[in-house]
Amino acid sequence: MTAETAAQDEQEIRDDAAQSADEVTEGGVVETLDGKTPETETAGTVAGAGEASGADAGSATATDDADESDEDDDSDDDEVDDEERLVEEGEIAGDYLEQLLDVLDFDGDIDLDVDGDRAIVSIDGGDDLTKLVGRKGEVLDALQELTRLAVQQATGDRSRLMLDIARWRADRRDRLARIGTEVAERVRESGVREELDPMTPFERKIVHDAVAAVDGVVSESEGAEPKRRVVVLRSS
C-alpha cells in the first residue's frame, strides 16, 4: 500500500476532521551569581556559592518534573474523557437498538465495547438476525446510520460508532484479511497485478493492511465510489 493510497482511504473512513494539537513552548531561566574575584574569594564563599547553585538547580529540576507531571496528567485526563464519551455513545446506542428490536419483534443480546476511537455495538444470540443484515450488509449499514443519528441527537456530536449484527462484520473482516493475504502472495509469485471487487473504504482498509504485511507487493485503490477497488501489484 502506497503512502498516497493509505492517506486517501484513511481520510475516506474518517468522519471527523483532524484535531490540531497546540504547541507548547517552554522557556529556560538563566541565573547569574555575582561574587568576588577569584583572588579574594575564600573557601567558604566558594562552597556557599556551590551550595546555592546546587539548591537552585534542584529547584529548577523539581519544577521541570512538576511541569512534565502536569502534562502527563492532562494527557491521561484527555484519554479518560475520550473513553467516557465513547462508553456514553455505546450506552445510548444500546438503548436505542433495544427499543428497535422490541418494535421489530427480534430477540438479541446487545454487547458494548470500545475499540480505538470507536464505540462498538454488537447484536447476537437471536433467531433470524441475518434479516437485519441483508444480503450484502445493506440493511446493517442502514441500521448503523440510524443508530449514529440517534446518538448524535442525544449528544450533539457526530458519532463514528460501528454496529455489527450476527458477527457479519467480524466474519467479513476475517474473510477480507484472508483474501488480501492470498492475493498478495499470488501476485508476489506471478508478478501479475490483480484487481479485487469494489469495496467500501473500511473494507479496502482491511485489505490494504493485509497486503502491507506481505513483502514484495503493494496495494492501491483505483476508481471512483461506489466502484472503487483495491489493486495489488508487485513492488518495484
Secondary structure, 3 states (H helix, E strand, C coil): CCHHHHHHHHHHCCCCCCCCCCCCCCCCCCCCCCCCCCCCCCHHHHHHHHHHHHHHHHHHHHHHHHHHHHHHHHHHHHHHHHHHHHHHHHHHHHHHHHHHHHHHCCCCEEEEEEECCEEEEEEECCCCHHHHCCCCCHHHHHHHHHHHHHHHHHHCCCCCCEEEECCHHHHHHHHHHHHHHHHHHHHHHHCCCEECCCCCHHHHHHHHHHHHCCCCEEEEEECCCCCCEEEEEECC
